[in-house]
Amino acid sequence: MSDSQLKVYSSPTLNKRTPEQAKVWLVEQATQGDQGAKDLLSVLFPDPNEHAKVSPRSTGKNREVS
């Protein structure tokens, strides 16, 4: 009859992580296929070899003035 007994409620807890623990957790999530974690990793740690994907900011230097 233990299957029919109600479980005791425990409120959610918030665990603070060090920056290193957060990186490890994020990498683990990304390697398990979490697309959101992959996207966040690509924003936080962009691949310097993929600069072509990033659009340059418009500085106005090369604009024609009519």
N, C-alpha and C positions, 0 to 999 in steps of 0.2 A: 504493500500500500504506500510505499514511499514515493511512487511516481505521482500520486494524486495530492501530495502535500504541497502547500504553497511555499515558494522560496521567499526568504527574507529580503526585503528591498534594501539595496545599498546605493546611496547617491553617487553620481559620477564624480570622479576625482580628476584633478588637473595636475599632471606631473611636469615640472620644469625640467628641461633638458639643457645640457651644455651645447654650445654651437657644434662641437664635434659629434655629440650624440645625435643631434638633429640632422647633420649631414649623413651620418651612417644610416639613420632611419629612412631618410629621403631616398638615398641610393638603393636601399633594400626594396622600398616600394616601387621604384622605377624598374628594377631588375625583375620584379614579379609582374610587370606589365601594366602598372598604374600609369595611364596616359597623363593624368594631371601632374604626377610626380615627375614624369619625363619632361613635360613642358616647363615646370618650375626649375628643374635642373638646367635646362637650356637657357633660361633667362638669367639665373644666378651665376652660372659658369659657362658662358658662351664659348664655343669652339673658335679660337682665333683664326683657324684656317677656313672658316665658313663666312668670311666677311661679306661675300657677295649676296648672302641672304638678307643682310641688314641694309635697309635703304638709307642712304646718306641724308643727313638733315639739310634742309634747304636754307642756305646762308644768304642767298640772293646775289652772290658774287658773279654768277654766270648768267644772270637774267638780262634780257635785252630790254632797254628802255625805249619806248616809242614817243 
